[in-house]
Amino acid sequence: MSMIERRVQAERGTLPMLRMAVADDSPTILRVFSRLVQAVGAERVAVIDQYSSGEKIISAVKENPGKYNLVITDGKMGLGKNGVDVARELGGILPVYISSGGMSDFDIDDPKLLEKTGFSGALSKPYNMKDVQVFLSLALKKLAQSEKK
């Protein structure tokens, strides 16, 4: 077994399982994201529930305390609550990540703006395998660090 394989195996044993709630107003985006997560991180993902609006994901998280340990939300979702609203309502409960494909009024590459708004990080659209894999790895490491505190 190589050093890299031993390191990966050791990390798998110490990392938590992701229990994600994902919100996007596009069923296609939800489907693509779920398939990519299953393809690159299935062994570390226990739950990936999908919601079509900010209101629905907020309700689901609040009505099921402890079910999720991470939220990913689209920045703009039709009428009603958007990603910033989701972060404001849920950011104190669990990590909330924004996923966006180029919101003109919100720069997802600005860490200070993300933190100020209540987001733990960002994932750009369109999704690809490498970006989703990197995102899952970083999210798992952040969760593991927060669980140690």
Secondary structure, DSSP 4 states (H G I P E B T S, - for coil): --HHHHHHHHHHHHSPPEEEEEE-S-HHHHHHHHHHHHHHHGGGEEEEEEESSHHHHHHHHHHSTTT-SEEEEES--SSS--HHHHHHHHTTTS-EEEEES--TT--TT-HHHHHHHT-SEEEESSP-HHHHHHHHHHHHHHHHHHHH-
